[in-house]
Amino acid sequence: MGDAVRSRLPLDFSVLLLAVAFLYLDVVPAMVRDWSQDENYSHGFLIPLVSAYLL
C-alpha cells in the first residue's frame, strides 16, 4: 500500500463509521428499549461487547 492510501484510511474509516451511526440512529434506541424491558432480549447488551472483542 502506498503512503497516500495509508494516510486516507483513518478518514475513510471515520466516514464509514459516521454513515453507519447515522443509518442506525433511529434503530438503536428502540433496540435498547427492547433489551431493557423484555427479558428474552436482555442478552442484547452483550452483543456489542462480543462483536468488539471479535473485531
PDBQT receptor file of N, H, CA, C and O in Angstrom, charges set to zero:
ATOM      1  N   MET A   1       0.845  -1.183   0.000  1.00  0.00    +0.000 N 
ATOM      2  CA  MET A   1       0.000   0.000   0.000  1.00  0.00    +0.000 C 
ATOM      3  C   MET A   1       0.883   1.236   0.000  1.00  0.00    +0.000 C 
ATOM      4  O   MET A   1       1.898   1.290   0.695  1.00  0.00    +0.000 OA
ATOM      5  N   GLY A   2       0.493   2.212  -0.773  1.00  0.00    +0.000 N 
ATOM      6  H   GLY A   2      -0.331   2.168  -1.338  1.00  0.00    +0.000 HD
ATOM      7  CA  GLY A   2       1.253   3.439  -0.824  1.00  0.00    +0.000 C 
ATOM      8  C   GLY A   2       0.969   4.330   0.376  1.00  0.00    +0.000 C 
ATOM      9  O   GLY A   2       0.001   4.131   1.110  1.00  0.00    +0.000 OA
ATOM     10  N   ASP A   3       1.844   5.321   0.557  1.00  0.00    +0.000 N 
ATOM     11  H   ASP A   3       2.631   5.482  -0.039  1.00  0.00    +0.000 HD
ATOM     12  CA  ASP A   3       1.674   6.238   1.686  1.00  0.00    +0.000 C 
ATOM     13  C   ASP A   3       0.400   7.060   1.570  1.00  0.00    +0.000 C 
ATOM     14  O   ASP A   3      -0.233   7.368   2.580  1.00  0.00    +0.000 OA
ATOM     15  N   ALA A   4       0.018   7.418   0.347  1.00  0.00    +0.000 N 
ATOM     16  H   ALA A   4       0.533   7.168  -0.473  1.00  0.00    +0.000 HD
ATOM     17  CA  ALA A   4      -1.200   8.213   0.156  1.00  0.00    +0.000 C 
ATOM     18  C   ALA A   4      -2.433   7.429   0.580  1.00  0.00    +0.000 C 
ATOM     19  O   ALA A   4      -3.358   7.983   1.173  1.00  0.00    +0.000 OA
ATOM     20  N   VAL A   5      -2.440   6.138   0.273  1.00  0.00    +0.000 N 
ATOM     21  H   VAL A   5      -1.688   5.688  -0.209  1.00  0.00    +0.000 HD
ATOM     22  CA  VAL A   5      -3.584   5.300   0.635  1.00  0.00    +0.000 C 
ATOM     23  C   VAL A   5      -3.632   5.103   2.141  1.00  0.00    +0.000 C 
ATOM     24  O   VAL A   5      -4.702   5.171   2.744  1.00  0.00    +0.000 OA
ATOM     25  N   ARG A   6      -2.473   4.857   2.754  1.00  0.00    +0.000 N 
ATOM     26  H   ARG A   6      -1.603   4.802   2.263  1.00  0.00    +0.000 HD
ATOM     27  CA  ARG A   6      -2.426   4.663   4.205  1.00  0.00    +0.000 C 
ATOM     28  C   ARG A   6      -2.863   5.902   4.963  1.00  0.00    +0.000 C 
ATOM     29  O   ARG A   6      -3.501   5.787   6.010  1.00  0.00    +0.000 OA
ATOM     30  N   SER A   7      -2.543   7.057   4.471  1.00  0.00    +0.000 N 
ATOM     31  H   SER A   7      -2.025   7.150   3.621  1.00  0.00    +0.000 HD
ATOM     32  CA  SER A   7      -2.909   8.284   5.181  1.00  0.00    +0.000 C 
ATOM     33  C   SER A   7      -4.408   8.555   5.088  1.00  0.00    +0.000 C 
ATOM     34  O   SER A   7      -4.949   9.291   5.914  1.00  0.00    +0.000 OA
ATOM     35  N   ARG A   8      -5.089   7.978   4.101  1.00  0.00    +0.000 N 
ATOM     36  H   ARG A   8      -4.650   7.381   3.430  1.00  0.00    +0.000 HD
ATOM     37  CA  ARG A   8      -6.536   8.173   3.954  1.00  0.00    +0.000 C 
ATOM     38  C   ARG A   8      -7.352   7.174   4.745  1.00  0.00    +0.000 C 
ATOM     39  O   ARG A   8      -8.546   7.392   4.952  1.00  0.00    +0.000 OA
ATOM     40  N   LEU A   9      -6.749   6.087   5.195  1.00  0.00    +0.000 N 
ATOM     41  H   LEU A   9      -5.779   5.911   5.028  1.00  0.00    +0.000 HD
ATOM     42  CA  LEU A   9      -7.507   5.039   5.887  1.00  0.00    +0.000 C 
ATOM     43  C   LEU A   9      -8.252   5.548   7.124  1.00  0.00    +0.000 C 
ATOM     44  O   LEU A   9      -9.428   5.220   7.279  1.00  0.00    +0.000 OA
ATOM     45  N   PRO A  10      -7.628   6.336   8.014  1.00  0.00    +0.000 N 
ATOM     46  CA  PRO A  10      -8.397   6.820   9.174  1.00  0.00    +0.000 C 
ATOM     47  C   PRO A  10      -9.588   7.692   8.765  1.00  0.00    +0.000 C 
ATOM     48  O   PRO A  10     -10.652   7.623   9.382  1.00  0.00    +0.000 OA
ATOM     49  N   LEU A  11      -9.410   8.499   7.740  1.00  0.00    +0.000 N 
ATOM     50  H   LEU A  11      -8.547   8.555   7.238  1.00  0.00    +0.000 HD
ATOM     51  CA  LEU A  11     -10.511   9.341   7.267  1.00  0.00    +0.000 C 
ATOM     52  C   LEU A  11     -11.621   8.491   6.672  1.00  0.00    +0.000 C 
ATOM     53  O   LEU A  11     -12.797   8.718   6.955  1.00  0.00    +0.000 OA
ATOM     54  N   ASP A  12     -11.259   7.521   5.858  1.00  0.00    +0.000 N 
ATOM     55  H   ASP A  12     -10.304   7.336   5.628  1.00  0.00    +0.000 HD
ATOM     56  CA  ASP A  12     -12.263   6.634   5.260  1.00  0.00    +0.000 C 
ATOM     57  C   ASP A  12     -13.022   5.856   6.332  1.00  0.00    +0.000 C 
ATOM     58  O   ASP A  12     -14.242   5.709   6.257  1.00  0.00    +0.000 OA
ATOM     59  N   PHE A  13     -12.294   5.362   7.324  1.00  0.00    +0.000 N 
ATOM     60  H   PHE A  13     -11.304   5.482   7.385  1.00  0.00    +0.000 HD
ATOM     61  CA  PHE A  13     -12.931   4.624   8.406  1.00  0.00    +0.000 C 
ATOM     62  C   PHE A  13     -13.872   5.525   9.201  1.00  0.00    +0.000 C 
ATOM     63  O   PHE A  13     -14.959   5.096   9.588  1.00  0.00    +0.000 OA
ATOM     64  N   SER A  14     -13.467   6.757   9.443  1.00  0.00    +0.000 N 
ATOM     65  H   SER A  14     -12.584   7.105   9.129  1.00  0.00    +0.000 HD
ATOM     66  CA  SER A  14     -14.313   7.703  10.182  1.00  0.00    +0.000 C 
ATOM     67  C   SER A  14     -15.592   8.008   9.417  1.00  0.00    +0.000 C 
ATOM     68  O   SER A  14     -16.672   8.057  10.006  1.00  0.00    +0.000 OA
ATOM     69  N   VAL A  15     -15.481   8.211   8.122  1.00  0.00    +0.000 N 
ATOM     70  H   VAL A  15     -14.604   8.171   7.643  1.00  0.00    +0.000 HD
ATOM     71  CA  VAL A  15     -16.662   8.486   7.298  1.00  0.00    +0.000 C 
ATOM     72  C   VAL A  15     -17.591   7.288   7.303  1.00  0.00    +0.000 C 
ATOM     73  O   VAL A  15     -18.806   7.448   7.415  1.00  0.00    +0.000 OA
ATOM     74  N   LEU A  16     -17.039   6.094   7.184  1.00  0.00    +0.000 N 
ATOM     75  H   LEU A  16     -16.052   5.964   7.093  1.00  0.00    +0.000 HD
ATOM     76  CA  LEU A  16     -17.853   4.884   7.222  1.00  0.00    +0.000 C 
ATOM     77  C   LEU A  16     -18.548   4.726   8.572  1.00  0.00    +0.000 C 
ATOM     78  O   LEU A  16     -19.730   4.387   8.626  1.00  0.00    +0.000 OA
ATOM     79  N   LEU A  17     -17.823   4.968   9.652  1.00  0.00    +0.000 N 
ATOM     80  H   LEU A  17     -16.863   5.243   9.607  1.00  0.00    +0.000 HD
ATOM     81  CA  LEU A  17     -18.398   4.863  10.985  1.00  0.00    +0.000 C 
ATOM     82  C   LEU A  17     -19.524   5.879  11.187  1.00  0.00    +0.000 C 
ATOM     83  O   LEU A  17     -20.558   5.539  11.761  1.00  0.00    +0.000 OA
ATOM     84  N   LEU A  18     -19.343   7.099  10.732  1.00  0.00    +0.000 N 
ATOM     85  H   LEU A  18     -18.502   7.375  10.266  1.00  0.00    +0.000 HD
ATOM     86  CA  LEU A  18     -20.396   8.120  10.839  1.00  0.00    +0.000 C 
ATOM     87  C   LEU A  18     -21.618   7.745   9.996  1.00  0.00    +0.000 C 
ATOM     88  O   LEU A  18     -22.752   7.962  10.422  1.00  0.00    +0.000 OA
ATOM     89  N   ALA A  19     -21.397   7.191   8.819  1.00  0.00    +0.000 N 
ATOM     90  H   ALA A  19     -20.475   7.015   8.473  1.00  0.00    +0.000 HD
ATOM     91  CA  ALA A  19     -22.513   6.787   7.960  1.00  0.00    +0.000 C 
ATOM     92  C   ALA A  19     -23.322   5.676   8.616  1.00  0.00    +0.000 C 
ATOM     93  O   ALA A  19     -24.552   5.715   8.599  1.00  0.00    +0.000 OA
ATOM     94  N   VAL A  20     -22.649   4.691   9.191  1.00  0.00    +0.000 N 
ATOM     95  H   VAL A  20     -21.650   4.659   9.205  1.00  0.00    +0.000 HD
ATOM     96  CA  VAL A  20     -23.350   3.592   9.866  1.00  0.00    +0.000 C 
ATOM     97  C   VAL A  20     -24.094   4.119  11.087  1.00  0.00    +0.000 C 
ATOM     98  O   VAL A  20     -25.233   3.721  11.333  1.00  0.00    +0.000 OA
ATOM     99  N   ALA A  21     -23.467   5.010  11.854  1.00  0.00    +0.000 N 
ATOM    100  H   ALA A  21     -22.543   5.333  11.653  1.00  0.00    +0.000 HD
ATOM    101  CA  ALA A  21     -24.124   5.592  13.024  1.00  0.00    +0.000 C 
ATOM    102  C   ALA A  21     -25.376   6.363  12.612  1.00  0.00    +0.000 C 
ATOM    103  O   ALA A  21     -26.407   6.275  13.278  1.00  0.00    +0.000 OA
ATOM    104  N   PHE A  22     -25.288   7.113  11.523  1.00  0.00    +0.000 N 
ATOM    105  H   PHE A  22     -24.450   7.184  10.982  1.00  0.00    +0.000 HD
ATOM    106  CA  PHE A  22     -26.446   7.869  11.039  1.00  0.00    +0.000 C 
ATOM    107  C   PHE A  22     -27.570   6.937  10.596  1.00  0.00    +0.000 C 
ATOM    108  O   PHE A  22     -28.742   7.210  10.855  1.00  0.00    +0.000 OA
ATOM    109  N   LEU A  23     -27.218   5.837   9.930  1.00  0.00    +0.000 N 
ATOM    110  H   LEU A  23     -26.265   5.615   9.720  1.00  0.00    +0.000 HD
ATOM    111  CA  LEU A  23     -28.234   4.897   9.452  1.00  0.00    +0.000 C 
ATOM    112  C   LEU A  23     -28.966   4.204  10.600  1.00  0.00    +0.000 C 
ATOM    113  O   LEU A  23     -30.152   3.895  10.482  1.00  0.00    +0.000 OA
ATOM    114  N   TYR A  24     -28.277   3.962  11.695  1.00  0.00    +0.000 N 
ATOM    115  H   TYR A  24     -27.313   4.213  11.791  1.00  0.00    +0.000 HD
ATOM    116  CA  TYR A  24     -28.865   3.248  12.826  1.00  0.00    +0.000 C 
ATOM    117  C   TYR A  24     -29.322   4.176  13.948  1.00  0.00    +0.000 C 
ATOM    118  O   TYR A  24     -29.619   3.712  15.049  1.00  0.00    +0.000 OA
ATOM    119  N   LEU A  25     -29.382   5.466  13.686  1.00  0.00    +0.000 N 
ATOM    120  H   LEU A  25     -29.141   5.843  12.791  1.00  0.00    +0.000 HD
ATOM    121  CA  LEU A  25     -29.749   6.446  14.701  1.00  0.00    +0.000 C 
ATOM    122  C   LEU A  25     -31.136   6.191  15.290  1.00  0.00    +0.000 C 
ATOM    123  O   LEU A  25     -31.336   6.384  16.490  1.00  0.00    +0.000 OA
ATOM    124  N   ASP A  26     -32.073   5.769  14.488  1.00  0.00    +0.000 N 
ATOM    125  H   ASP A  26     -31.910   5.612  13.514  1.00  0.00    +0.000 HD
ATOM    126  CA  ASP A  26     -33.432   5.506  14.975  1.00  0.00    +0.000 C 
ATOM    127  C   ASP A  26     -33.605   4.079  15.506  1.00  0.00    +0.000 C 
ATOM    128  O   ASP A  26     -34.496   3.819  16.315  1.00  0.00    +0.000 OA
ATOM    129  N   VAL A  27     -32.769   3.175  15.059  1.00  0.00    +0.000 N 
ATOM    130  H   VAL A  27     -32.045   3.385  14.402  1.00  0.00    +0.000 HD
ATOM    131  CA  VAL A  27     -32.921   1.767  15.397  1.00  0.00    +0.000 C 
ATOM    132  C   VAL A  27     -32.365   1.448  16.787  1.00  0.00    +0.000 C 
ATOM    133  O   VAL A  27     -32.984   0.703  17.547  1.00  0.00    +0.000 OA
ATOM    134  N   VAL A  28     -31.216   2.004  17.115  1.00  0.00    +0.000 N 
ATOM    135  H   VAL A  28     -30.713   2.609  16.497  1.00  0.00    +0.000 HD
ATOM    136  CA  VAL A  28     -30.534   1.650  18.363  1.00  0.00    +0.000 C 
ATOM    137  C   VAL A  28     -31.364   1.964  19.611  1.00  0.00    +0.000 C 
ATOM    138  O   VAL A  28     -31.449   1.108  20.491  1.00  0.00    +0.000 OA
ATOM    139  N   PRO A  29     -31.978   3.142  19.734  1.00  0.00    +0.000 N 
ATOM    140  CA  PRO A  29     -32.784   3.384  20.943  1.00  0.00    +0.000 C 
ATOM    141  C   PRO A  29     -33.942   2.383  21.103  1.00  0.00    +0.000 C 
ATOM    142  O   PRO A  29     -34.267   1.982  22.221  1.00  0.00    +0.000 OA
ATOM    143  N   ALA A  30     -34.549   1.990  20.005  1.00  0.00    +0.000 N 
ATOM    144  H   ALA A  30     -34.285   2.316  19.097  1.00  0.00    +0.000 HD
ATOM    145  CA  ALA A  30     -35.631   1.001  20.084  1.00  0.00    +0.000 C 
ATOM    146  C   ALA A  30     -35.089  -0.359  20.524  1.00  0.00    +0.000 C 
ATOM    147  O   ALA A  30     -35.733  -1.063  21.302  1.00  0.00    +0.000 OA
ATOM    148  N   MET A  31     -33.905  -0.729  20.026  1.00  0.00    +0.000 N 
ATOM    149  H   MET A  31     -33.382  -0.157  19.394  1.00  0.00    +0.000 HD
ATOM    150  CA  MET A  31     -33.307  -1.999  20.449  1.00  0.00    +0.000 C 
ATOM    151  C   MET A  31     -32.972  -1.971  21.930  1.00  0.00    +0.000 C 
ATOM    152  O   MET A  31     -33.243  -2.937  22.643  1.00  0.00    +0.000 OA
ATOM    153  N   VAL A  32     -32.392  -0.886  22.398  1.00  0.00    +0.000 N 
ATOM    154  H   VAL A  32     -32.172  -0.102  21.818  1.00  0.00    +0.000 HD
ATOM    155  CA  VAL A  32     -32.027  -0.777  23.818  1.00  0.00    +0.000 C 
ATOM    156  C   VAL A  32     -33.273  -0.833  24.687  1.00  0.00    +0.000 C 
ATOM    157  O   VAL A  32     -33.262  -1.441  25.757  1.00  0.00    +0.000 OA
ATOM    158  N   ARG A  33     -34.337  -0.206  24.233  1.00  0.00    +0.000 N 
ATOM    159  H   ARG A  33     -34.346   0.287  23.363  1.00  0.00    +0.000 HD
ATOM    160  CA  ARG A  33     -35.596  -0.256  24.980  1.00  0.00    +0.000 C 
ATOM    161  C   ARG A  33     -36.103  -1.697  25.071  1.00  0.00    +0.000 C 
ATOM    162  O   ARG A  33     -36.532  -2.144  26.135  1.00  0.00    +0.000 OA
ATOM    163  N   ASP A  34     -36.052  -2.416  23.955  1.00  0.00    +0.000 N 
ATOM    164  H   ASP A  34     -35.703  -2.053  23.091  1.00  0.00    +0.000 HD
ATOM    165  CA  ASP A  34     -36.467  -3.823  23.968  1.00  0.00    +0.000 C 
ATOM    166  C   ASP A  34     -35.573  -4.651  24.881  1.00  0.00    +0.000 C 
ATOM    167  O   ASP A  34     -36.062  -5.491  25.636  1.00  0.00    +0.000 OA
ATOM    168  N   TRP A  35     -34.266  -4.419  24.815  1.00  0.00    +0.000 N 
ATOM    169  H   TRP A  35     -33.869  -3.737  24.201  1.00  0.00    +0.000 HD
ATOM    170  CA  TRP A  35     -33.327  -5.171  25.642  1.00  0.00    +0.000 C 
ATOM    171  C   TRP A  35     -33.587  -4.952  27.124  1.00  0.00    +0.000 C 
ATOM    172  O   TRP A  35     -33.456  -5.880  27.922  1.00  0.00    +0.000 OA
ATOM    173  N   SER A  36     -33.955  -3.734  27.496  1.00  0.00    +0.000 N 
ATOM    174  H   SER A  36     -34.062  -2.980  26.848  1.00  0.00    +0.000 HD
ATOM    175  CA  SER A  36     -34.132  -3.441  28.922  1.00  0.00    +0.000 C 
ATOM    176  C   SER A  36     -35.515  -3.843  29.438  1.00  0.00    +0.000 C 
ATOM    177  O   SER A  36     -35.683  -4.055  30.639  1.00  0.00    +0.000 OA
ATOM    178  N   GLN A  37     -36.502  -3.950  28.554  1.00  0.00    +0.000 N 
ATOM    179  H   GLN A  37     -36.366  -3.778  27.578  1.00  0.00    +0.000 HD
ATOM    180  CA  GLN A  37     -37.857  -4.249  29.007  1.00  0.00    +0.000 C 
ATOM    181  C   GLN A  37     -38.268  -5.708  28.848  1.00  0.00    +0.000 C 
ATOM    182  O   GLN A  37     -39.116  -6.193  29.597  1.00  0.00    +0.000 OA
ATOM    183  N   ASP A  38     -37.688  -6.405  27.898  1.00  0.00    +0.000 N 
ATOM    184  H   ASP A  38     -36.998  -6.011  27.290  1.00  0.00    +0.000 HD
ATOM    185  CA  ASP A  38     -38.068  -7.798  27.643  1.00  0.00    +0.000 C 
ATOM    186  C   ASP A  38     -36.900  -8.701  28.022  1.00  0.00    +0.000 C 
ATOM    187  O   ASP A  38     -35.825  -8.618  27.428  1.00  0.00    +0.000 OA
ATOM    188  N   GLU A  39     -37.114  -9.562  29.011  1.00  0.00    +0.000 N 
ATOM    189  H   GLU A  39     -37.987  -9.630  29.493  1.00  0.00    +0.000 HD
ATOM    190  CA  GLU A  39     -36.013 -10.403  29.485  1.00  0.00    +0.000 C 
ATOM    191  C   GLU A  39     -35.559 -11.423  28.442  1.00  0.00    +0.000 C 
ATOM    192  O   GLU A  39     -34.469 -11.982  28.565  1.00  0.00    +0.000 OA
ATOM    193  N   ASN A  40     -36.374 -11.672  27.424  1.00  0.00    +0.000 N 
ATOM    194  H   ASN A  40     -37.260 -11.218  27.325  1.00  0.00    +0.000 HD
ATOM    195  CA  ASN A  40     -35.944 -12.563  26.343  1.00  0.00    +0.000 C 
ATOM    196  C   ASN A  40     -34.837 -11.947  25.500  1.00  0.00    +0.000 C 
ATOM    197  O   ASN A  40     -34.090 -12.661  24.831  1.00  0.00    +0.000 OA
ATOM    198  N   TYR A  41     -34.734 -10.629  25.530  1.00  0.00    +0.000 N 
ATOM    199  H   TYR A  41     -35.341 -10.049  26.073  1.00  0.00    +0.000 HD
ATOM    200  CA  TYR A  41     -33.720  -9.924  24.745  1.00  0.00    +0.000 C 
ATOM    201  C   TYR A  41     -32.653  -9.282  25.620  1.00  0.00    +0.000 C 
ATOM    202  O   TYR A  41     -31.876  -8.466  25.125  1.00  0.00    +0.000 OA
ATOM    203  N   SER A  42     -32.591  -9.618  26.884  1.00  0.00    +0.000 N 
ATOM    204  H   SER A  42     -33.222 -10.281  27.286  1.00  0.00    +0.000 HD
ATOM    205  CA  SER A  42     -31.649  -8.962  27.794  1.00  0.00    +0.000 C 
ATOM    206  C   SER A  42     -30.190  -9.253  27.436  1.00  0.00    +0.000 C 
ATOM    207  O   SER A  42     -29.302  -8.508  27.849  1.00  0.00    +0.000 OA
ATOM    208  N   HIS A  43     -29.926 -10.313  26.680  1.00  0.00    +0.000 N 
ATOM    209  H   HIS A  43     -30.648 -10.918  26.344  1.00  0.00    +0.000 HD
ATOM    210  CA  HIS A  43     -28.560 -10.604  26.257  1.00  0.00    +0.000 C 
ATOM    211  C   HIS A  43     -28.067  -9.600  25.211  1.00  0.00    +0.000 C 
ATOM    212  O   HIS A  43     -26.880  -9.577  24.886  1.00  0.00    +0.000 OA
ATOM    213  N   GLY A  44     -28.960  -8.784  24.690  1.00  0.00    +0.000 N 
ATOM    214  H   GLY A  44     -29.925  -8.802  24.954  1.00  0.00    +0.000 HD
ATOM    215  CA  GLY A  44     -28.595  -7.815  23.657  1.00  0.00    +0.000 C 
ATOM    216  C   GLY A  44     -27.516  -6.852  24.094  1.00  0.00    +0.000 C 
ATOM    217  O   GLY A  44     -26.759  -6.359  23.257  1.00  0.00    +0.000 OA
ATOM    218  N   PHE A  45     -27.423  -6.568  25.390  1.00  0.00    +0.000 N 
ATOM    219  H   PHE A  45     -28.038  -6.969  26.069  1.00  0.00    +0.000 HD
ATOM    220  CA  PHE A  45     -26.391  -5.664  25.885  1.00  0.00    +0.000 C 
ATOM    221  C   PHE A  45     -24.994  -6.266  25.725  1.00  0.00    +0.000 C 
ATOM    222  O   PHE A  45     -24.005  -5.533  25.680  1.00  0.00    +0.000 OA
ATOM    223  N   LEU A  46     -24.908  -7.587  25.641  1.00  0.00    +0.000 N 
ATOM    224  H   LEU A  46     -25.711  -8.182  25.678  1.00  0.00    +0.000 HD
ATOM    225  CA  LEU A  46     -23.613  -8.248  25.488  1.00  0.00    +0.000 C 
ATOM    226  C   LEU A  46     -23.148  -8.314  24.033  1.00  0.00    +0.000 C 
ATOM    227  O   LEU A  46     -21.952  -8.451  23.775  1.00  0.00    +0.000 OA
ATOM    228  N   ILE A  47     -24.055  -8.221  23.106  1.00  0.00    +0.000 N 
ATOM    229  H   ILE A  47     -25.026  -8.109  23.315  1.00  0.00    +0.000 HD
ATOM    230  CA  ILE A  47     -23.720  -8.393  21.695  1.00  0.00    +0.000 C 
ATOM    231  C   ILE A  47     -22.684  -7.377  21.205  1.00  0.00    +0.000 C 
ATOM    232  O   ILE A  47     -21.731  -7.783  20.540  1.00  0.00    +0.000 OA
ATOM    233  N   PRO A  48     -22.819  -6.075  21.499  1.00  0.00    +0.000 N 
ATOM    234  CA  PRO A  48     -21.780  -5.137  21.047  1.00  0.00    +0.000 C 
ATOM    235  C   PRO A  48     -20.406  -5.436  21.657  1.00  0.00    +0.000 C 
ATOM    236  O   PRO A  48     -19.384  -5.250  20.997  1.00  0.00    +0.000 OA
ATOM    237  N   LEU A  49     -20.377  -5.897  22.907  1.00  0.00    +0.000 N 
ATOM    238  H   LEU A  49     -21.208  -6.048  23.443  1.00  0.00    +0.000 HD
ATOM    239  CA  LEU A  49     -19.105  -6.221  23.546  1.00  0.00    +0.000 C 
ATOM    240  C   LEU A  49     -18.444  -7.424  22.882  1.00  0.00    +0.000 C 
ATOM    241  O   LEU A  49     -17.241  -7.410  22.619  1.00  0.00    +0.000 OA
ATOM    242  N   VAL A  50     -19.225  -8.457  22.613  1.00  0.00    +0.000 N 
ATOM    243  H   VAL A  50     -20.202  -8.469  22.826  1.00  0.00    +0.000 HD
ATOM    244  CA  VAL A  50     -18.693  -9.652  21.963  1.00  0.00    +0.000 C 
ATOM    245  C   VAL A  50     -18.229  -9.311  20.544  1.00  0.00    +0.000 C 
ATOM    246  O   VAL A  50     -17.179  -9.775  20.098  1.00  0.00    +0.000 OA
ATOM    247  N   SER A  51     -19.009  -8.510  19.849  1.00  0.00    +0.000 N 
ATOM    248  H   SER A  51     -19.862  -8.133  20.211  1.00  0.00    +0.000 HD
ATOM    249  CA  SER A  51     -18.638  -8.114  18.487  1.00  0.00    +0.000 C 
ATOM    250  C   SER A  51     -17.341  -7.308  18.483  1.00  0.00    +0.000 C 
ATOM    251  O   SER A  51     -16.475  -7.525  17.636  1.00  0.00    +0.000 OA
ATOM    252  N   ALA A  52     -17.210  -6.394  19.413  1.00  0.00    +0.000 N 
ATOM    253  H   ALA A  52     -17.914  -6.218  20.101  1.00  0.00    +0.000 HD
ATOM    254  CA  ALA A  52     -15.974  -5.589  19.502  1.00  0.00    +0.000 C 
ATOM    255  C   ALA A  52     -14.783  -6.475  19.813  1.00  0.00    +0.000 C 
ATOM    256  O   ALA A  52     -13.699  -6.275  19.264  1.00  0.00    +0.000 OA
ATOM    257  N   TYR A  53     -14.971  -7.451  20.686  1.00  0.00    +0.000 N 
ATOM    258  H   TYR A  53     -15.852  -7.614  21.132  1.00  0.00    +0.000 HD
ATOM    259  CA  TYR A  53     -13.883  -8.377  21.005  1.00  0.00    +0.000 C 
ATOM    260  C   TYR A  53     -13.457  -9.168  19.772  1.00  0.00    +0.000 C 
ATOM    261  O   TYR A  53     -12.264  -9.336  19.520  1.00  0.00    +0.000 OA
ATOM    262  N   LEU A  54     -14.433  -9.653  19.006  1.00  0.00    +0.000 N 
ATOM    263  H   LEU A  54     -15.402  -9.516  19.212  1.00  0.00    +0.000 HD
ATOM    264  CA  LEU A  54     -14.118 -10.443  17.822  1.00  0.00    +0.000 C 
ATOM    265  C   LEU A  54     -13.442  -9.609  16.745  1.00  0.00    +0.000 C 
ATOM    266  O   LEU A  54     -12.589 -10.109  16.011  1.00  0.00    +0.000 OA
ATOM    267  N   LEU A  55     -13.817  -8.347  16.649  1.00  0.00    +0.000 N 
ATOM    268  H   LEU A  55     -14.510  -7.941  17.245  1.00  0.00    +0.000 HD
ATOM    269  CA  LEU A  55     -13.154  -7.469  15.677  1.00  0.00    +0.000 C 
ATOM    270  C   LEU A  55     -11.736  -7.200  16.090  1.00  0.00    +0.000 C 
ATOM    271  O   LEU A  55     -11.017  -6.480  15.396  1.00  0.00    +0.000 OA
TER     272      LEU A  55
